[in-house]
């Protein structure tokens, strides 16, 4: 039998970890326990467990959201706004993140979020709090949402791993301090089957005085429209495990949190496996569509076709732009790759891995195309990048990091400006990501970023960079030839920019012989 080191080893290890520390609180960090020999198809040893007497939760009065990231905080904000009789507490062990949520300067940029949460001198939602007291939040809660961040250090080659440490921490906290009956709602990105394993781990590891219902309630949020997605979802999925101890009260309690603003017919219940795989599939399909457009844009750049006309033909609203970074899309696709590998479906795994390879190839091709427009010694050239991260404000996973590496590895100097990220925060992100700081500078304005540059790359299509906000004619006079301007989204007036002296480039559009 082939040796596997699958994603679920981490989850399997929790069983050993919890059984070793049963009913004890953790005083310090424990070393990771890695167990070899399990795969997705492995069954957990079944032992007869006596049913625990429990009082079902029928009406939620206190809800805890573990994880103050994009999904956790926004989900809590919308639920709190629609359920004023329920207290919502968002907990996270990141003190800086919690402090930001408790301030007037929110750590996430999302259209409409400020209006929902903040008003002069006080917060609008009295039933929503943010805290670092994870255990206290768990103890007080009837229902707990798991929204722990799942970061990805997986590559598209053979070194594949998901960092589930935050999810492990959340499960551990719940098992240690819970008493009575609680409903656990899994929202974190995780491999299929995690709900079933969580249920067994909690039953074996928590105090005999505690009992749990574990449900899956995946999010389908797109950064930049997340608040709208939460307020006007086409459907809400609730997954559960069909068993004798399945609690219809738990399903009803979770539904009641959504019913104030979502028609009941849009709230769909199904088995947990389908719910978990459906979440992964939704993002994987989106990533597949983006990569398919990338492949077509490469063909367009070698012919006389225009990718914008292709998307119109296909009835697609989005422009091509850059590829997706190591964000939720890549993490979900990698979950699918990993699952297929562990199930022995190698062709399926290769298919989805190709989606990621095309995405990486697309971003590298953009950098190569810009560099090909420059002449002379590249070490004497400077390129401005406008916008570091899209609206999700997750600079750790910005595509710009890869773009900067591709440019600086060829000797080019880079000047970057982002109006929504403080300069010191941006410099710290670059430092942590091992960017070549000696060849990268952070500028305070568009004008400062572009001065003396030979090329400008529009990384984000914000209005703040548009004709009405920036005097591009004046900026052109401060630049060096050939004054290349990459507009991957096709939002600028090409003719006007050319009149001002720019050499315009678009993704998915062949470069004219002369401009």
SULZINOR-V709845 format. One record per backbone hydrogen bond with DSSP energy under -1.0 kcal/mol. NH is the residue of the N-H (numbers start at 1). CO is the residue of the C=O. Records with the same first field share a line. If there is no record, write none. Layout:
NH = CO, CO
This chain:
9 = 6
10 = 7
12 = 8
13 = 9
17 = 13
18 = 14
19 = 15
20 = 16
21 = 17
23 = 205
24 = 21
42 = 39
63 = 87
64 = 143
65 = 89
66 = 145
67 = 91
73 = 69
74 = 70
75 = 71
76 = 72
77 = 73
78 = 74
79 = 75
80 = 76
81 = 77
82 = 78
83 = 79
86 = 83
87 = 61
88 = 127
89 = 63
90 = 129
91 = 65
92 = 131
95 = 93
98 = 94
99 = 95
100 = 96
101 = 97
102 = 98
103 = 100
113 = 110
116 = 112
117 = 113
118 = 114
119 = 122
122 = 119
124 = 117
128 = 125
129 = 88
131 = 90
134 = 132
137 = 133
138 = 134
139 = 135
140 = 136
142 = 62
143 = 62
144 = 183
145 = 64
146 = 185
147 = 66
153 = 161
155 = 159
160 = 158
163 = 151
164 = 162
168 = 164
169 = 165
170 = 166
171 = 167
172 = 168
173 = 169
174 = 170
175 = 171
176 = 172
177 = 173
178 = 174
180 = 209
182 = 211
183 = 142
184 = 213
185 = 144
186 = 215
187 = 146
188 = 146
194 = 191
197 = 193
198 = 194
199 = 195
200 = 196
201 = 197
202 = 198
203 = 199
204 = 200
205 = 201
206 = 202
210 = 207
211 = 180
213 = 182
215 = 184
216 = 239
217 = 186
225 = 222
229 = 225
230 = 226
231 = 227
232 = 228
236 = 266
238 = 268
239 = 216
240 = 270
246 = 243
251 = 247
252 = 248
253 = 249
254 = 250
255 = 251
256 = 252
257 = 254
258 = 255
259 = 255
261 = 258
262 = 258
266 = 263
267 = 264
268 = 236
270 = 238
272 = 240
275 = 271
276 = 272
277 = 273
278 = 274
279 = 275
280 = 276
281 = 277
282 = 278
283 = 279
284 = 280
285 = 281
286 = 282
287 = 283
288 = 284
289 = 285
290 = 286
291 = 287
292 = 288
293 = 289
294 = 290
295 = 291
296 = 292
297 = 293
298 = 294
299 = 295
300 = 296
301 = 297
303 = 300
307 = 508
310 = 306
311 = 307
312 = 308
313 = 309
314 = 310
316 = 311
321 = 488
327 = 325
331 = 327
332 = 328
333 = 329
334 = 330
335 = 331
336 = 332
337 = 333
338 = 334
339 = 335
340 = 336
341 = 337
342 = 338
343 = 339
344 = 341
345 = 340
346 = 344
349 = 345
350 = 346
351 = 347
352 = 348
353 = 349
354 = 350
356 = 352
357 = 353
358 = 354
359 = 355
360 = 356
361 = 357
362 = 358
363 = 359
364 = 360
365 = 361
366 = 362
367 = 363
368 = 364
369 = 365
370 = 366
371 = 367
372 = 368
373 = 370
374 = 371
380 = 377
381 = 378
383 = 413
384 = 455
385 = 415
386 = 457
387 = 417
393 = 390
395 = 393
397 = 394
398 = 395
401 = 398
403 = 399
404 = 400
405 = 401
406 = 402
407 = 403
408 = 404
409 = 405
410 = 407
411 = 408
412 = 407
413 = 381
414 = 439
415 = 383
416 = 441
417 = 385
421 = 418
426 = 422
427 = 423
428 = 424
429 = 425
430 = 426
431 = 427
432 = 428
433 = 429
434 = 431
435 = 430
437 = 435
439 = 436
441 = 414
443 = 416
449 = 445
450 = 446
451 = 447
452 = 478
453 = 450
454 = 382
455 = 382
456 = 484
457 = 384
458 = 486
459 = 386, 457
460 = 386
465 = 462
466 = 463
470 = 466
472 = 470
475 = 471
476 = 472
477 = 473
478 = 475
479 = 476
480 = 453
483 = 480
484 = 454
485 = 503
486 = 456
487 = 505
490 = 487
494 = 492
497 = 493
498 = 494
499 = 495
500 = 496
501 = 498
502 = 497
503 = 483
505 = 485
509 = 506
